[in-house]
Every structure is written in structure tokens, then in C-alpha cells.
Amino acid sequence: MNLGQLLPFLVLIGAFYFILIRPQRNRQKDMKSLLSRLAPGQEVMTTAGLFATVTSIDGDYVILEIAPGVHVRYMAAAVAKVVDSTDASASTPDGSHDQLPDPVQNELPDGSHNERPDGQ
């Protein structure tokens, strides 16, 4: 085999490394760093989008408080990021929270009511 036949194969291996392997290693390094800095009292977001406060860390598991007095156990790898308390509490740029319609009365934002097809 000469260099002309081997060059496309080497370019393919190099592209594979820079497109797939290197970014995955960086993500693994970032996740390991995040988990090593994790401490009780921090507010976190899980990979499923659940916001909670870390109450304790037990090896590969973290105990998260999702509501006052409600604790759940998650794998530590399920923690996606540590969030600032200001990021999680402000849902709109002006800091106000969007109000959802009352599910009992089925009131829509324009003031009209959403009626069920069966008349109930």
C-alpha cells in the first residue's frame, strides 16, 4: 500500500477522533468535575429537568429535596447542572412568575372557559 491509498483512511480516523471521541472525553471530564464540586445545600437540575436541593451525598447517590420534607434518591450522574437560586426562581425576564389557568374552572388566559365536549 502506498501513502495515497492510506491517506483517506487516516483522515477518516482523525475526523472520527475530533468529532466523536474528543468531545465525549470533555463531557466526561466536565461531569466528573461537577460531581466532585457537588455539596449539600446546592440547588441542582437533573437530566429530567427536576429542580431540587442536595441534602446529602452517599457515594454514587445523592439525596435531593424536591419539596419541604420530600426527599428522593437519585444517581449522582443524573445531576445535569448546579443552578443559581436566582436562575431557578425567576421564570420571566422581569422576575415575575407566569400564572397558569385554574385547572378546576378551565379558565383560559383570555378569560373564556374551555368546555369539555361531553358538556361537563
QUIRA-V287992 format. One record per helix or strand of 2 or more residues. SS is the DSSP state (alpha for helix, beta for strand). FROM is the first residue (numbers start at 1). TO is the last residue. If there is no record, write none. Layout:
{{SS;FROM;TO} {SS;FROM;TO}}
This chain:
{{alpha;3;37} {beta;43;46} {beta;51;58} {beta;61;67} {beta;70;75} {alpha;76;78} {beta;79;83} {alpha;85;89}}
